[in-house]
Amino acid sequence: MATRLASTLSSGLKQIDNFFSKNSYVDGYTATKEDLELLEFITAAPDAKRYPHLARWYWHINSIPAAVRKALPEDAAAAERDGESSSSSSSSSSSSSSSSSSSASGNDSFDLSGSISKSSSSSGSSSEEETEEQKAARLEAEEKKRKYDEKIARNIANEKSNVIIDVNPEDETSDLDKIAEEIRKIECDGLLWGSHELLPIAYGLKKIRMGSTITNVKVSVDWMEEEIQKIPGVGSTTIVAFQKI
């Protein structure tokens, strides 16, 4: 799973961010070595404004101590096996304790029966309490994640930025006015094009410097560049400014 996610890095971080908007970890409901494997592919902290879900996952996994990392299960299946093994071990321990308790009760059959009955009841109660504790811990973790995601969403839902893009022509025959007109036809929710100007490059060539205002959670600058580069006559694009308002 980690390798498959890492293979999408060549097309940007958006796909992985989308994955972590629905998943807490790479595989399953707890951290595994799959998370550590993906972490190795991400060489720098993701931009929390553009990739909030990936950033949340990155800082969480990055904060796991080295000693704990060594003990992480290989994947979700291994984590499930470890959980079952732990549960089985706990049950065996409870049974052993019950047997010892009943052996120490004496030779009276009535007392022995009562002791066994009492021990079994106590063991069942303990097992049930452990199950409830595990459930409570899981629900608490899910609630914390939900509140964290809501907080992130509230903080960034209305954040906007000024983005300035330089658009270089393919060659001297490119019609810059026509290109600027086509750029303004690129539309999406949260994108507002501003003014533009023509700036000299060299040997009589000019480039377009196009201004815009975007809502950060709705518009990807990667997408903006990709759309502009589809316009005939465009050679390349460069983000020269990305400033939060």
Order of alpha helices (4+ residues) and beta strands (2+ residues): alpha-alpha-alpha-alpha-alpha-alpha-alpha-beta-alpha-beta-beta-alpha-beta
